[in-house]
């Protein structure tokens, strides 16, 4: 009888050469994805009315610069850990 909020940030690795890394950050509310940042696309994309409004605002603000840096800050340094497991 409550609300469910989830944020899922993940790095997807396609090859060891670090060229195929993709960073995805999804915002989910009550099991429905509302907005997603994908480093391959390079911007936020909204999937609901509320998500579209947020995506438009976040793509114009400091949030976009933060997300663009996550690929370098989080994914690339941890690639060796991913492939050693």
Buried (B, 14 or more C-beta within 10 A) or exposed (E): EEEEEEEEBEBBBEEEEEEEBBBBBBBBBEEEBBBBBBBEEEBBBBBBEEBBEBBEEBBEEEBBEEBBEBBEEBBBEEBEEEEEE
